[in-house]
Amino acid sequence: MLTKSNRPEPWLEALKFIGQCPICKAKYENDKARLFAKKESANLIHITCGACASNFIAMIVTMGQAISSVGVITDLNFEDAKKIYKTHPVSVDEIIEGYQFIKSNFR
């Protein structure tokens, strides 16, 4: 994915720093990384390891020349990650209702 100046997108450049799969240590392939959300300087990407097929979601933030990232291993594929990102957050009331349901039905 190239920008107008034929330079890779900043999030794609950041893959150099993420580098390898945390499960099998294989080098990530750029074509296995896909952007599923972007807001200002933050990018959410999904990566599937070409070697072990594990999935990884990372948030990459670019600030001028600086790049910061944080990620998590997941069982979500790319389509699931996109779908979940678009859902509304769980409210405090929903958490309390869930807790009360479990407490009253599973003693």
LINDAGI-V669018 format. One record per pair of residues at least 4 apart in sequence whose C-alpha atoms are under 6 Angstrom apart, sorted by the first residue. I is the first residue (numbers start at 0). GAP is how many residues later the second one is. If there is no record, write none. Layout:
# LINDAGI-V669018
I,GAP ; I,GAP
This chain:
# LINDAGI-V669018
0,7 ; 1,4 ; 1,5 ; 1,6 ; 1,7 ; 2,4 ; 2,6 ; 14,4 ; 18,8 ; 18,9 ; 19,5 ; 19,6 ; 19,7 ; 19,8 ; 20,4 ; 20,5 ; 31,15 ; 31,16 ; 32,13 ; 32,14 ; 33,11 ; 33,12 ; 34,9 ; 34,10 ; 35,8 ; 35,9 ; 35,46 ; 36,6 ; 36,7 ; 37,4 ; 37,5 ; 40,20 ; 40,21 ; 41,18 ; 41,19 ; 42,16 ; 42,17 ; 43,14 ; 43,15 ; 44,12 ; 44,13 ; 45,10 ; 45,11 ; 45,32 ; 46,8 ; 46,9 ; 47,5 ; 47,6 ; 47,7 ; 48,4 ; 48,5 ; 54,18 ; 54,19 ; 55,16 ; 55,17 ; 55,18 ; 56,14 ; 56,15 ; 57,12 ; 57,13 ; 58,10 ; 58,11 ; 59,8 ; 59,9 ; 60,6 ; 60,7 ; 61,4 ; 61,5 ; 75,4 ; 75,5 ; 101,4
